[in-house]
Amino acid sequence: MSLSLRRVLLVGALVLLSGGVAFAVIHSFSASEPASPAQATASAPAAAGSGRGAKRAPATATAAAPAGEGEETMRSDADNEQILRLVGEARRLADTGEFEQARATLDRADKLLPGQPEIAAARREIDRQSTPQAQLALQLDRARLAIERDDMAGARKALAEAERLDPNAPQIAPLKKSLDAAASHDDRREQRIAELLAEMRSAIARKDLAAADRAFNEAARLDLLDPGLDKARVELSQAHRSEAD
């Protein structure tokens, strides 16, 4: 082989050798560089799906869940509204002393939605209210309030119930005294109203309507709801019309 041919072959071999080294270096650098987020995301499904026996969840499972949750919430809201209504009804029954009916109403609420804290709290309160001590305190409070409002009939009824619960309760005697004093005051007031209405009629008879008006107005200030005022008002109005004619 000639010298020129050997040189050509040697140069060609060096070129091929250098190209192979460069390719190896570039390939090694590319393999060590971290993959971008987009590439990782794109490659993940392929990797997950490439496993033998891998199963993919149905695409509609997540979308179907909200509809069921919404229906359950609507039912729960309706049940809660009914429970609050039943608990309120039970409390009203207990306030009037109808404890058995109140407990039956709470039982209905418990069957509708068991274990609710509102039902348990109402049951404890009704149990407390139904004790003789609580009932006595309730009747005594009602008697005081009735006396303050000049409701003599209501006060007598509450005191009678308190005496039935505990005849020896020390609060009963002072309340009876207050009731007697209030009743005496009412008697005096009613007597004074009767006297003023008699003066009004006497003034109408002598045609002194100004005096009749004064007597009627004073009687009305003592007790605007006195039943005798209605008839007196009609008589006074007729007297004024007669004078105008």
C-alpha positions as CSV (number, residue, x, y, z in Angstrom):
1,M,0.0,0.0,0.0
2,S,1.3,3.4,-0.9
3,L,2.1,6.1,1.6
4,S,-0.6,8.4,0.3
5,L,-3.3,5.7,0.6
6,R,-2.2,4.9,4.2
7,R,-2.5,8.6,5.1
8,V,-6.0,8.8,3.7
9,L,-7.2,5.8,5.7
10,L,-5.6,7.1,8.9
11,V,-7.3,10.4,8.6
12,G,-10.7,8.8,7.9
13,A,-10.3,6.6,11.0
14,L,-9.5,9.6,13.2
15,V,-12.6,11.4,11.9
16,L,-14.9,8.5,12.7
17,L,-13.3,8.1,16.1
18,S,-13.8,11.7,17.1
19,G,-17.5,11.7,15.9
20,G,-18.3,8.7,18.1
21,V,-16.8,10.4,21.2
22,A,-18.7,13.6,20.6
23,F,-22.0,11.6,20.3
24,A,-21.3,9.7,23.5
25,V,-20.6,13.0,25.4
26,I,-23.8,14.7,24.1
27,H,-26.0,11.6,24.9
28,S,-24.6,11.5,28.5
29,F,-25.3,15.2,29.1
30,S,-28.8,14.9,27.8
31,A,-29.6,11.9,30.0
32,S,-28.3,13.7,33.2
33,E,-30.4,16.9,32.6
34,P,-33.6,17.0,34.7
35,A,-36.9,16.7,32.7
36,S,-39.1,19.8,32.5
37,P,-42.5,19.8,34.3
38,A,-44.4,19.6,31.0
39,Q,-42.3,16.6,30.0
40,A,-42.8,14.9,33.4
41,T,-46.5,15.4,33.2
42,A,-46.7,14.1,29.6
43,S,-44.7,11.0,30.4
44,A,-46.5,10.1,33.7
45,P,-49.7,8.7,32.1
46,A,-47.7,6.6,29.7
47,A,-45.6,5.2,32.6
48,A,-48.7,4.5,34.7
49,G,-50.5,2.8,31.9
50,S,-47.5,0.7,30.9
51,G,-47.7,-1.4,34.1
52,R,-49.1,-4.9,33.6
53,G,-52.7,-5.2,35.0
54,A,-53.1,-1.5,35.8
55,K,-56.7,-0.3,35.9
56,R,-58.0,3.2,35.2
57,A,-60.8,4.7,37.4
58,P,-64.0,5.7,35.6
59,A,-63.9,9.3,34.5
60,T,-67.5,9.9,35.6
61,A,-67.1,8.8,39.3
62,T,-65.9,12.2,40.6
63,A,-68.5,14.2,38.7
64,A,-71.3,12.0,40.0
65,A,-70.6,12.6,43.7
66,P,-71.8,16.3,44.0
67,A,-75.3,15.4,42.9
68,G,-75.7,12.8,45.7
69,E,-74.2,15.2,48.2
70,G,-76.6,18.0,47.3
71,E,-79.7,15.7,47.7
72,E,-78.5,14.6,51.1
73,T,-78.0,18.2,52.2
74,M,-81.5,19.2,51.1
75,R,-83.0,16.3,53.1
76,S,-80.9,17.2,56.1
77,D,-82.1,20.8,56.0
78,A,-85.7,19.7,55.9
79,D,-85.2,17.3,58.8
80,N,-83.5,20.0,60.9
81,E,-86.3,22.4,60.3
82,Q,-88.9,19.9,61.5
83,I,-86.8,19.0,64.5
84,L,-86.6,22.7,65.6
85,R,-90.4,23.0,65.2
86,L,-91.0,19.9,67.3
87,V,-88.5,21.0,70.0
88,G,-90.3,24.4,70.2
89,E,-93.7,22.7,70.5
90,A,-92.4,20.5,73.3
91,R,-91.1,23.5,75.2
92,R,-94.4,25.3,74.9
93,L,-96.2,22.3,76.2
94,A,-93.9,22.1,79.1
95,D,-94.4,25.7,79.9
96,T,-98.1,25.0,80.4
97,G,-97.4,22.0,82.5
98,E,-98.2,19.3,79.9
99,F,-95.1,17.4,80.4
100,E,-96.2,14.0,79.1
101,Q,-97.3,15.6,75.8
102,A,-94.0,17.5,75.7
103,R,-92.0,14.2,76.1
104,A,-94.1,12.5,73.4
105,T,-93.3,15.4,71.0
106,L,-89.6,15.0,71.7
107,D,-89.9,11.2,71.1
108,R,-91.3,12.0,67.6
109,A,-88.3,14.3,66.9
110,D,-85.9,11.6,68.1
111,K,-87.4,9.1,65.8
112,L,-87.0,11.5,62.9
113,L,-83.3,12.2,63.5
114,P,-81.9,10.4,66.5
115,G,-79.1,11.7,68.7
116,Q,-79.5,15.5,68.1
117,P,-78.2,17.8,70.8
118,E,-81.2,20.1,70.7
119,I,-83.5,17.2,71.5
120,A,-81.3,16.0,74.4
121,A,-81.1,19.6,75.8
122,A,-84.8,20.0,75.6
123,R,-85.4,16.7,77.3
124,R,-83.1,17.7,80.2
125,E,-84.8,21.0,80.6
126,I,-88.3,19.5,80.6
127,D,-87.2,16.9,83.2
128,R,-86.0,19.7,85.4
129,Q,-89.2,21.7,84.9
130,S,-91.4,18.8,85.8
131,T,-89.9,18.4,89.4
132,P,-92.2,19.6,92.2
133,Q,-89.7,22.2,93.3
134,A,-89.5,23.7,89.8
135,Q,-93.3,23.7,89.5
136,L,-93.7,25.4,92.8
137,A,-91.2,28.2,91.8
138,L,-93.1,28.6,88.5
139,Q,-96.5,29.0,90.2
140,L,-95.1,31.5,92.7
141,D,-93.6,33.6,89.9
142,R,-97.0,33.5,88.1
143,A,-98.7,34.7,91.2
144,R,-96.3,37.6,91.7
145,L,-96.7,38.7,88.0
146,A,-100.5,38.4,88.2
147,I,-100.6,40.7,91.3
148,E,-98.3,43.3,89.5
149,R,-100.7,43.3,86.6
150,D,-103.8,43.5,88.8
151,D,-104.9,40.1,87.5
152,M,-106.5,39.0,90.7
153,A,-108.1,35.9,89.2
154,G,-104.8,34.7,87.8
155,A,-103.0,35.4,91.1
156,R,-105.5,33.3,93.0
157,K,-105.3,30.5,90.6
158,A,-101.5,30.4,90.8
159,L,-101.4,30.5,94.6
160,A,-104.0,27.7,94.8
161,E,-101.7,25.6,92.6
162,A,-98.7,26.5,94.7
163,E,-100.5,25.4,97.8
164,R,-101.4,22.1,96.2
165,L,-97.7,21.5,95.5
166,D,-96.5,22.6,98.9
167,P,-98.9,23.9,101.5
168,N,-96.1,24.8,103.8
169,A,-94.0,26.9,101.3
170,P,-93.0,30.1,103.2
171,Q,-93.4,32.2,100.1
172,I,-97.2,31.7,99.9
173,A,-98.2,33.7,102.9
174,P,-96.5,37.0,101.8
175,L,-98.0,36.6,98.4
176,K,-101.5,36.1,99.9
177,K,-101.0,39.4,101.8
178,S,-100.0,41.2,98.7
179,L,-103.0,39.7,96.9
180,D,-105.4,40.9,99.6
181,A,-103.9,44.4,99.6
182,A,-104.1,44.6,95.8
183,A,-107.7,43.3,95.9
184,S,-108.6,45.9,98.6
185,H,-107.0,48.6,96.4
186,D,-109.0,47.3,93.4
187,D,-112.2,47.4,95.5
188,R,-111.5,51.0,96.5
189,R,-110.8,51.9,92.9
190,E,-114.0,50.3,91.7
191,Q,-115.9,52.1,94.4
192,R,-114.4,55.4,93.4
193,I,-115.2,54.8,89.7
194,A,-118.8,54.0,90.6
195,E,-119.0,57.3,92.6
196,L,-117.6,59.3,89.7
197,L,-120.0,57.8,87.2
198,A,-122.9,58.6,89.6
199,E,-121.6,62.2,89.6
200,M,-121.5,62.2,85.8
201,R,-125.2,61.1,85.6
202,S,-126.2,63.7,88.2
203,A,-124.5,66.4,86.1
204,I,-126.2,65.2,82.9
205,A,-129.5,65.4,84.7
206,R,-129.0,69.0,85.6
207,K,-127.6,69.8,82.1
208,D,-124.1,70.5,83.4
209,L,-122.2,68.6,80.7
210,A,-118.8,70.2,81.6
211,A,-119.1,68.6,85.1
212,A,-120.3,65.4,83.5
213,D,-117.2,65.3,81.2
214,R,-114.9,65.9,84.2
215,A,-116.4,63.1,86.2
216,F,-116.2,60.7,83.3
217,N,-112.6,61.5,82.4
218,E,-111.5,61.1,86.1
219,A,-113.1,57.7,86.2
220,A,-111.4,56.6,82.9
221,R,-108.0,57.7,84.3
222,L,-108.5,55.3,87.3
223,D,-109.2,52.3,85.1
224,L,-109.8,52.7,81.4
225,L,-110.9,49.0,81.1
226,D,-113.6,49.3,83.8
227,P,-116.7,47.7,82.3
228,G,-119.0,50.5,83.7
229,L,-117.3,53.0,81.4
230,D,-118.8,51.7,78.2
231,K,-122.4,52.4,79.2
232,A,-121.4,55.8,80.8
233,R,-119.7,56.8,77.6
234,V,-122.8,56.1,75.5
235,E,-125.0,58.1,78.0
236,L,-122.6,61.1,77.9
237,S,-122.5,61.0,74.1
238,Q,-126.3,61.0,73.9
239,A,-126.4,64.0,76.3
240,H,-124.1,66.0,74.1
241,R,-126.2,65.2,71.0
242,S,-129.3,66.2,72.8
243,E,-127.8,69.5,73.8
244,A,-126.7,70.2,70.3
245,D,-130.2,69.6,68.9
